[in-house]
Amino acid sequence: MSAPAARVAVVTVVRGRAGHLARQRRVLAAGPRVTHVVVGMGAEPATDGAGPPTRVLTVPAPGPLPLAAARNAGADAALAGGATLLVFLDVDCLPGDGLVDGYLRAAARRSDALLCGPVTYLPAGVLPERDLHHHTDPHPARPAPADGALVAEPRRELFWSLSFAVTADAWRAGGGFCEDYAGYGGEDTDFALSCGLDLVWVGGAHAYHQHHPPARTDPARIAEIVANARLFHDRWGWWPMAGWLRELHATGAVDFDPRRDVLRVG
């Protein structure tokens, strides 16, 4: 008897970003069958009939965006609905034609791993919904294996949560994101270190990041980044997001001296 077909849930957390979400949902609807679990942070997200079958839920957000808690809630909802593969896709990311199938094939080979596909950052003004492969230009800071190839990655600090997949069993074993983190930064690296899963790059599982100004340039996010970096340092003994922190230090937004373990808002 053949194994039952995998049931894929795409988990997206969102606050605002209605245009990004609508475009993501249209692209998902044109691809392989999935359930879309959309988690609103502090407000119910706007969805319509243009997407795949959908489960919508909302988590409280009295302060900084609860990205870690929202992803955990989305995973819980997906598992309750019978999902056997969880694909986490940030609201500003569009799935390439091979993303879902690429993660499915990878999960069949590495059901115990944290699976990450390459991400292309689209330039401003480029908003494709078809033939995304014409725009493929993976971010150079991460590996981009050949289509179908799986490459083990010992540097867990390279994990990013824009686009990744994990089987239901591996998610349960990994324990989810630490909900002490609130706002932007650090929670994804913490998850990669704490979950105990091997990090594996998945060739061909491309995602395409829709352009917007980076969160780290928003003055309202700086205190969140500092708080999360301090929390991470307390838990792991080293500073995450060092590139971001050095950039912010250069602008005077923060005072960062890793040699003296100093980090504070400037």
Contacts in CASP RR format, 6 or more apart in sequence:
PFRMAT RR
TARGET T0000
AUTHOR 0000-0000-0000
METHOD contacts of the structure
MODEL  1
MSAPAARVAVVTVVRGRAGHLARQRRVLAAGPRVTHVVVGMGAEPATDGA
GPPTRVLTVPAPGPLPLAAARNAGADAALAGGATLLVFLDVDCLPGDGLV
DGYLRAAARRSDALLCGPVTYLPAGVLPERDLHHHTDPHPARPAPADGAL
VAEPRRELFWSLSFAVTADAWRAGGGFCEDYAGYGGEDTDFALSCGLDLV
WVGGAHAYHQHHPPARTDPARIAEIVANARLFHDRWGWWPMAGWLRELHA
TGAVDFDPRRDVLRVG
6 84 0 8 1.000
6 85 0 8 1.000
6 104 0 8 1.000
6 107 0 8 1.000
7 35 0 8 1.000
7 81 0 8 1.000
7 82 0 8 1.000
7 83 0 8 1.000
7 84 0 8 1.000
7 85 0 8 1.000
8 32 0 8 1.000
8 33 0 8 1.000
8 34 0 8 1.000
8 35 0 8 1.000
8 83 0 8 1.000
8 84 0 8 1.000
8 85 0 8 1.000
8 87 0 8 1.000
8 100 0 8 1.000
8 103 0 8 1.000
8 104 0 8 1.000
9 34 0 8 1.000
9 35 0 8 1.000
9 36 0 8 1.000
9 37 0 8 1.000
9 78 0 8 1.000
9 81 0 8 1.000
9 82 0 8 1.000
9 83 0 8 1.000
9 85 0 8 1.000
9 86 0 8 1.000
9 87 0 8 1.000
10 28 0 8 1.000
10 34 0 8 1.000
10 35 0 8 1.000
10 36 0 8 1.000
10 37 0 8 1.000
10 52 0 8 1.000
10 87 0 8 1.000
10 88 0 8 1.000
10 89 0 8 1.000
10 95 0 8 1.000
10 100 0 8 1.000
11 37 0 8 1.000
11 39 0 8 1.000
11 71 0 8 1.000
11 74 0 8 1.000
11 75 0 8 1.000
11 78 0 8 1.000
11 86 0 8 1.000
11 87 0 8 1.000
11 88 0 8 1.000
11 89 0 8 1.000
12 21 0 8 1.000
12 24 0 8 1.000
12 36 0 8 1.000
12 37 0 8 1.000
12 38 0 8 1.000
12 39 0 8 1.000
12 88 0 8 1.000
12 89 0 8 1.000
12 90 0 8 1.000
12 91 0 8 1.000
13 39 0 8 1.000
13 40 0 8 1.000
13 41 0 8 1.000
13 67 0 8 1.000
13 70 0 8 1.000
13 71 0 8 1.000
13 74 0 8 1.000
13 90 0 8 1.000
13 91 0 8 1.000
14 20 0 8 1.000
14 21 0 8 1.000
14 38 0 8 1.000
14 39 0 8 1.000
14 40 0 8 1.000
14 41 0 8 1.000
14 45 0 8 1.000
14 91 0 8 1.000
15 40 0 8 1.000
15 41 0 8 1.000
15 42 0 8 1.000
15 43 0 8 1.000
15 61 0 8 1.000
15 65 0 8 1.000
16 43 0 8 1.000
16 45 0 8 1.000
17 91 0 8 1.000
17 92 0 8 1.000
18 45 0 8 1.000
18 46 0 8 1.000
20 91 0 8 1.000
20 92 0 8 1.000
20 210 0 8 1.000
20 212 0 8 1.000
21 38 0 8 1.000
21 45 0 8 1.000
21 46 0 8 1.000
21 47 0 8 1.000
21 91 0 8 1.000
22 46 0 8 1.000
22 48 0 8 1.000
22 50 0 8 1.000
23 94 0 8 1.000
23 127 0 8 1.000
23 129 0 8 1.000
23 210 0 8 1.000
24 89 0 8 1.000
24 91 0 8 1.000
24 93 0 8 1.000
24 94 0 8 1.000
24 95 0 8 1.000
25 36 0 8 1.000
25 47 0 8 1.000
25 48 0 8 1.000
25 50 0 8 1.000
25 51 0 8 1.000
25 52 0 8 1.000
25 54 0 8 1.000
26 50 0 8 1.000
26 51 0 8 1.000
26 129 0 8 1.000
27 94 0 8 1.000
27 95 0 8 1.000
27 96 0 8 1.000
27 129 0 8 1.000
27 132 0 8 1.000
28 34 0 8 1.000
28 36 0 8 1.000
28 51 0 8 1.000
28 52 0 8 1.000
28 95 0 8 1.000
29 50 0 8 1.000
29 51 0 8 1.000
29 52 0 8 1.000
30 129 0 8 1.000
30 130 0 8 1.000
31 95 0 8 1.000
31 97 0 8 1.000
31 100 0 8 1.000
32 100 0 8 1.000
32 101 0 8 1.000
33 52 0 8 1.000
34 52 0 8 1.000
34 53 0 8 1.000
34 87 0 8 1.000
34 100 0 8 1.000
35 52 0 8 1.000
35 53 0 8 1.000
35 54 0 8 1.000
35 55 0 8 1.000
35 78 0 8 1.000
35 81 0 8 1.000
35 83 0 8 1.000
36 51 0 8 1.000
36 52 0 8 1.000
36 53 0 8 1.000
36 54 0 8 1.000
36 55 0 8 1.000
37 54 0 8 1.000
37 55 0 8 1.000
37 57 0 8 1.000
37 74 0 8 1.000
37 77 0 8 1.000
37 78 0 8 1.000
38 45 0 8 1.000
38 47 0 8 1.000
38 54 0 8 1.000
38 55 0 8 1.000
38 56 0 8 1.000
38 57 0 8 1.000
39 45 0 8 1.000
39 57 0 8 1.000
39 58 0 8 1.000
39 59 0 8 1.000
39 70 0 8 1.000
39 71 0 8 1.000
39 73 0 8 1.000
39 74 0 8 1.000
39 77 0 8 1.000
40 56 0 8 1.000
40 57 0 8 1.000
40 58 0 8 1.000
40 59 0 8 1.000
40 70 0 8 1.000
41 58 0 8 1.000
41 59 0 8 1.000
41 61 0 8 1.000
41 65 0 8 1.000
41 66 0 8 1.000
41 67 0 8 1.000
41 70 0 8 1.000
42 58 0 8 1.000
42 59 0 8 1.000
42 60 0 8 1.000
42 61 0 8 1.000
43 58 0 8 1.000
43 61 0 8 1.000
44 56 0 8 1.000
44 58 0 8 1.000
45 56 0 8 1.000
45 58 0 8 1.000
47 54 0 8 1.000
47 56 0 8 1.000
55 77 0 8 1.000
55 78 0 8 1.000
55 81 0 8 1.000
57 73 0 8 1.000
57 74 0 8 1.000
57 77 0 8 1.000
59 66 0 8 1.000
59 69 0 8 1.000
59 70 0 8 1.000
59 73 0 8 1.000
60 66 0 8 1.000
63 182 0 8 1.000
64 182 0 8 1.000
64 183 0 8 1.000
64 184 0 8 1.000
64 224 0 8 1.000
65 182 0 8 1.000
65 183 0 8 1.000
65 184 0 8 1.000
66 179 0 8 1.000
66 182 0 8 1.000
66 183 0 8 1.000
67 177 0 8 1.000
67 181 0 8 1.000
67 182 0 8 1.000
67 183 0 8 1.000
67 184 0 8 1.000
67 187 0 8 1.000
68 177 0 8 1.000
68 178 0 8 1.000
68 179 0 8 1.000
68 180 0 8 1.000
68 181 0 8 1.000
68 182 0 8 1.000
68 187 0 8 1.000
68 191 0 8 1.000
69 177 0 8 1.000
69 179 0 8 1.000
71 88 0 8 1.000
71 161 0 8 1.000
71 176 0 8 1.000
71 177 0 8 1.000
72 176 0 8 1.000
72 177 0 8 1.000
72 179 0 8 1.000
75 86 0 8 1.000
75 171 0 8 1.000
75 176 0 8 1.000
78 86 0 8 1.000
79 86 0 8 1.000
79 168 0 8 1.000
79 171 0 8 1.000
79 172 0 8 1.000
82 168 0 8 1.000
83 168 0 8 1.000
84 167 0 8 1.000
84 168 0 8 1.000
85 103 0 8 1.000
85 104 0 8 1.000
85 107 0 8 1.000
85 165 0 8 1.000
85 166 0 8 1.000
85 167 0 8 1.000
85 168 0 8 1.000
86 165 0 8 1.000
86 166 0 8 1.000
86 167 0 8 1.000
86 168 0 8 1.000
86 171 0 8 1.000
87 99 0 8 1.000
87 100 0 8 1.000
87 103 0 8 1.000
87 163 0 8 1.000
87 164 0 8 1.000
87 165 0 8 1.000
88 161 0 8 1.000
88 163 0 8 1.000
88 164 0 8 1.000
88 165 0 8 1.000
88 166 0 8 1.000
89 95 0 8 1.000
89 99 0 8 1.000
89 162 0 8 1.000
89 163 0 8 1.000
89 207 0 8 1.000
90 161 0 8 1.000
90 162 0 8 1.000
90 163 0 8 1.000
90 209 0 8 1.000
92 162 0 8 1.000
92 209 0 8 1.000
92 210 0 8 1.000
92 212 0 8 1.000
93 119 0 8 1.000
93 162 0 8 1.000
93 163 0 8 1.000
93 207 0 8 1.000
93 208 0 8 1.000
93 209 0 8 1.000
93 210 0 8 1.000
94 128 0 8 1.000
94 129 0 8 1.000
94 132 0 8 1.000
94 207 0 8 1.000
94 208 0 8 1.000
94 210 0 8 1.000
95 163 0 8 1.000
95 207 0 8 1.000
95 208 0 8 1.000
96 132 0 8 1.000
96 133 0 8 1.000
96 206 0 8 1.000
96 207 0 8 1.000
96 208 0 8 1.000
97 132 0 8 1.000
97 133 0 8 1.000
98 204 0 8 1.000
98 205 0 8 1.000
98 206 0 8 1.000
99 117 0 8 1.000
99 163 0 8 1.000
99 204 0 8 1.000
99 205 0 8 1.000
99 206 0 8 1.000
99 207 0 8 1.000
102 148 0 8 1.000
102 202 0 8 1.000
102 203 0 8 1.000
102 204 0 8 1.000
102 205 0 8 1.000
103 115 0 8 1.000
103 117 0 8 1.000
103 165 0 8 1.000
103 202 0 8 1.000
103 205 0 8 1.000
105 148 0 8 1.000
106 113 0 8 1.000
106 115 0 8 1.000
106 148 0 8 1.000
106 150 0 8 1.000
106 165 0 8 1.000
106 200 0 8 1.000
106 202 0 8 1.000
106 205 0 8 1.000
107 115 0 8 1.000
107 165 0 8 1.000
107 166 0 8 1.000
107 167 0 8 1.000
109 150 0 8 1.000
110 150 0 8 1.000
110 198 0 8 1.000
110 200 0 8 1.000
111 167 0 8 1.000
111 169 0 8 1.000
111 170 0 8 1.000
112 167 0 8 1.000
112 169 0 8 1.000
112 170 0 8 1.000
112 173 0 8 1.000
112 197 0 8 1.000
112 198 0 8 1.000
113 166 0 8 1.000
113 170 0 8 1.000
113 197 0 8 1.000
113 198 0 8 1.000
113 199 0 8 1.000
113 200 0 8 1.000
114 159 0 8 1.000
114 164 0 8 1.000
114 166 0 8 1.000
114 170 0 8 1.000
114 192 0 8 1.000
114 195 0 8 1.000
114 197 0 8 1.000
114 198 0 8 1.000
114 199 0 8 1.000
114 200 0 8 1.000
115 164 0 8 1.000
115 165 0 8 1.000
115 166 0 8 1.000
115 200 0 8 1.000
115 202 0 8 1.000
115 205 0 8 1.000
116 142 0 8 1.000
116 153 0 8 1.000
116 159 0 8 1.000
116 160 0 8 1.000
116 163 0 8 1.000
116 164 0 8 1.000
116 165 0 8 1.000
116 199 0 8 1.000
116 200 0 8 1.000
116 201 0 8 1.000
116 202 0 8 1.000
116 205 0 8 1.000
117 163 0 8 1.000
117 164 0 8 1.000
117 201 0 8 1.000
117 202 0 8 1.000
117 203 0 8 1.000
117 204 0 8 1.000
117 205 0 8 1.000
117 206 0 8 1.000
117 207 0 8 1.000
118 138 0 8 1.000
118 139 0 8 1.000
118 142 0 8 1.000
118 143 0 8 1.000
118 144 0 8 1.000
118 145 0 8 1.000
118 201 0 8 1.000
118 203 0 8 1.000
118 204 0 8 1.000
118 205 0 8 1.000
118 206 0 8 1.000
118 207 0 8 1.000
119 138 0 8 1.000
119 139 0 8 1.000
119 142 0 8 1.000
119 160 0 8 1.000
119 162 0 8 1.000
119 163 0 8 1.000
119 206 0 8 1.000
119 207 0 8 1.000
119 208 0 8 1.000
119 209 0 8 1.000
120 135 0 8 1.000
120 136 0 8 1.000
120 137 0 8 1.000
120 138 0 8 1.000
120 139 0 8 1.000
120 206 0 8 1.000
120 207 0 8 1.000
120 208 0 8 1.000
120 209 0 8 1.000
121 137 0 8 1.000
121 139 0 8 1.000
121 209 0 8 1.000
121 211 0 8 1.000
122 128 0 8 1.000
122 135 0 8 1.000
122 208 0 8 1.000
122 209 0 8 1.000
122 210 0 8 1.000
122 211 0 8 1.000
123 211 0 8 1.000
124 211 0 8 1.000
125 211 0 8 1.000
126 135 0 8 1.000
126 211 0 8 1.000
127 210 0 8 1.000
128 134 0 8 1.000
128 135 0 8 1.000
128 208 0 8 1.000
132 206 0 8 1.000
132 208 0 8 1.000
133 206 0 8 1.000
135 208 0 8 1.000
136 206 0 8 1.000
136 208 0 8 1.000
138 144 0 8 1.000
138 206 0 8 1.000
141 158 0 8 1.000
142 158 0 8 1.000
142 160 0 8 1.000
142 201 0 8 1.000
143 151 0 8 1.000
143 153 0 8 1.000
143 201 0 8 1.000
144 201 0 8 1.000
144 203 0 8 1.000
145 151 0 8 1.000
145 201 0 8 1.000
145 202 0 8 1.000
145 203 0 8 1.000
145 204 0 8 1.000
146 203 0 8 1.000
146 204 0 8 1.000
147 203 0 8 1.000
147 204 0 8 1.000
148 202 0 8 1.000
148 203 0 8 1.000
148 204 0 8 1.000
149 203 0 8 1.000
150 200 0 8 1.000
150 201 0 8 1.000
150 202 0 8 1.000
150 203 0 8 1.000
151 200 0 8 1.000
151 201 0 8 1.000
151 203 0 8 1.000
152 198 0 8 1.000
152 199 0 8 1.000
152 200 0 8 1.000
153 159 0 8 1.000
153 199 0 8 1.000
153 200 0 8 1.000
153 201 0 8 1.000
154 199 0 8 1.000
155 199 0 8 1.000
156 189 0 8 1.000
156 192 0 8 1.000
156 193 0 8 1.000
156 199 0 8 1.000
157 189 0 8 1.000
157 192 0 8 1.000
157 193 0 8 1.000
157 240 0 8 1.000
158 199 0 8 1.000
159 188 0 8 1.000
159 189 0 8 1.000
159 191 0 8 1.000
159 192 0 8 1.000
159 199 0 8 1.000
160 188 0 8 1.000
161 187 0 8 1.000
161 188 0 8 1.000
161 191 0 8 1.000
162 207 0 8 1.000
162 209 0 8 1.000
163 205 0 8 1.000
163 207 0 8 1.000
165 202 0 8 1.000
165 205 0 8 1.000
166 197 0 8 1.000
170 197 0 8 1.000
173 195 0 8 1.000
173 196 0 8 1.000
173 197 0 8 1.000
174 194 0 8 1.000
174 195 0 8 1.000
174 196 0 8 1.000
174 197 0 8 1.000
175 194 0 8 1.000
175 195 0 8 1.000
176 191 0 8 1.000
176 195 0 8 1.000
177 187 0 8 1.000
177 188 0 8 1.000
177 190 0 8 1.000
177 191 0 8 1.000
178 187 0 8 1.000
178 190 0 8 1.000
178 191 0 8 1.000
178 194 0 8 1.000
178 235 0 8 1.000
180 231 0 8 1.000
181 187 0 8 1.000
181 190 0 8 1.000
181 228 0 8 1.000
181 231 0 8 1.000
181 232 0 8 1.000
182 224 0 8 1.000
182 227 0 8 1.000
182 228 0 8 1.000
183 221 0 8 1.000
183 224 0 8 1.000
183 228 0 8 1.000
184 215 0 8 1.000
184 216 0 8 1.000
184 221 0 8 1.000
184 224 0 8 1.000
184 225 0 8 1.000
184 228 0 8 1.000
185 224 0 8 1.000
185 225 0 8 1.000
185 228 0 8 1.000
185 229 0 8 1.000
185 240 0 8 1.000
185 241 0 8 1.000
186 228 0 8 1.000
186 229 0 8 1.000
186 231 0 8 1.000
186 232 0 8 1.000
186 240 0 8 1.000
186 241 0 8 1.000
187 228 0 8 1.000
189 232 0 8 1.000
189 240 0 8 1.000
189 241 0 8 1.000
190 232 0 8 1.000
190 235 0 8 1.000
190 236 0 8 1.000
190 240 0 8 1.000
192 199 0 8 1.000
193 236 0 8 1.000
215 221 0 8 1.000
216 222 0 8 1.000
216 225 0 8 1.000
216 244 0 8 1.000
216 247 0 8 1.000
216 248 0 8 1.000
219 253 0 8 1.000
222 248 0 8 1.000
222 253 0 8 1.000
222 254 0 8 1.000
222 265 0 8 1.000
223 265 0 8 1.000
225 241 0 8 1.000
225 244 0 8 1.000
225 245 0 8 1.000
225 248 0 8 1.000
225 254 0 8 1.000
226 254 0 8 1.000
226 263 0 8 1.000
226 264 0 8 1.000
226 265 0 8 1.000
228 240 0 8 1.000
229 239 0 8 1.000
229 240 0 8 1.000
229 241 0 8 1.000
229 245 0 8 1.000
229 263 0 8 1.000
230 263 0 8 1.000
232 239 0 8 1.000
232 240 0 8 1.000
233 239 0 8 1.000
233 240 0 8 1.000
233 261 0 8 1.000
233 263 0 8 1.000
239 245 0 8 1.000
239 256 0 8 1.000
239 258 0 8 1.000
239 263 0 8 1.000
242 258 0 8 1.000
245 254 0 8 1.000
245 256 0 8 1.000
245 258 0 8 1.000
245 263 0 8 1.000
246 256 0 8 1.000
248 254 0 8 1.000
248 256 0 8 1.000
249 255 0 8 1.000
249 256 0 8 1.000
252 266 0 8 1.000
253 265 0 8 1.000
253 266 0 8 1.000
254 263 0 8 1.000
254 264 0 8 1.000
254 265 0 8 1.000
254 266 0 8 1.000
255 262 0 8 1.000
255 263 0 8 1.000
255 264 0 8 1.000
255 265 0 8 1.000
255 266 0 8 1.000
256 262 0 8 1.000
256 263 0 8 1.000
257 263 0 8 1.000
END
